[in-house]
Amino acid sequence: MRYPVHSAQRVGGRVIQLLHDTGHGMFMLFEAIWFVQFAFGKRSRLETATQMYTTGIKSLAVITVVALFTGMILALQTGLELRRYGQEVYIGSAVAVSMIREMGPFMTGLIIAASVGSAIAAQLGTMTVSEEIAALEVMSINPNRFLVMPRLVALCVMMPVLTVYTNILGIMGGAVVGTTQLGVSVTSYMDNATEFATNKDLYVGLFKAFVFGIIITTVACHQGFMTTEGAVGVGKATRRSVIISFLVILIVGYMITRMFYL
Amino acid sequence: MIRFENVTKQLGQKTVLDGIDFEVGEGETFVIVGLSGAGKSVTLKHMIRLMAPDDGKVLIDGEEISEMDRADLRHVREKFGVLFQSAALLQWMSVFDNVALPLREHTEAAEDEIRERVMEKLEMLGLDDAAEKFPVDISGGMQKRAGLARAIIMDPKIVLYDEPTSGLDPVTSRRIDGLIVNMREQLGITSVVVTHDLHSALAIGSRIMMLHEGRIVENAPPEGFIKSKDPTVQSFLESQYITKKGKWEGMGHE
């Protein structure tokens, strides 16, 4: 009889821990949101600008490559199928709608979670185990204002901007494949792309990107602050940050699509 | 100034502090010693409420801090400067910016005034040449001094030192000891020092308290501490080759 009792205790303990961690993360997020009013004040503007530069400019190279090839793969796969029915002229719309509605924010979210999110978790994790966070608290410097808020602002601003960039490059990548391998003219591709993609697609995509920015910041900062066990703990926090961000982005992305299109 | 009343703290299954009572008076250099895991750093963290007791009270200047809200706690923490074991300097900031951080965050001082105050502290600690260097580019001893400069930049009444000499060579360790003594003599600062190093404790402390398995086994001035009859204290003294007369007694020597 001992084994089931222990199992139930273990499951119960994990549920309580999960609820505790979620509550802690939410409290951190709400406090950081309250501090957003000081994002460009004297004490935070440099850090906010630095984080925007790190998130936006330093991610451009990898986003460029991923976005171009995402558009090219989409165009090639869709175009080959459409060509069987002589409808390859529609690849413009297929690529544009896929990129703007789903692939743009989704791919940008995954890239930023894997690059910027993991870096945030590792940095804050290292700061936690080396007592830098405790030092901030003792100096009465709120870590949620000093560290979380600038990252939240940076990701919430830069995610939609990077998503627009991903969309444009993805559609351009599709155009390259369409014109060079499927025999669709640039004019025809672009006309088709702009005809079917609506403003709603764009707004919903950008809204998703904004929400993904909040998710990545919250998960990464929270995992960083929860770090224990020294260097090993920093590695675990970084890994957990990426995995949790990926899962939450997938689930929330689906829910937003369902909310706006069903 | 600092008073612990029957403070108990449990971490996981282990009772780290088991109903401890002590008081630190103004102007004292109060040293807490003990084996690893004895509860020394946990005691220090309770003084600034980085940890709160499960039971008992922690009073700072008569105010109970365990249940304080954030605003009141901030006023209490203004009385403290803390030198962490790892110095805890922010790695992306220069030494100057690290020391200037509390001034920039909590005062409206102009940049000229900040520079003057920071350089004054850095000169006092012999770090004026390292002001523009980053923590990763300076030695462990310099990092500790930079951490100390940051701890005292707001002119606190109390400075807490968590293992200030750990990981340092003996010469640098004695230099840090000298700085702690200077803090008391020149600035009248009350100090609480957590250390394993009994030589350091005997040199700088006005009182030494030993913790063992979460309890206080001795709390006395240095001369009383080395004459303690408690077997745990005696064993601790012997482990560092210190006789009851306070003399060093190397292995195999009288």
Interface residues (C-beta under 8 A of the other chain):
Chain A: R43 M127 S130 E131 E132 A134 A135 E137 V138 M139 S140 I141
Chain B: K45 I48 L50 R74 R77 E78 F80 V82 F84 Q85 S86 A88 L89 L90 Q91 L101 P102 R104 E105 H106 R150
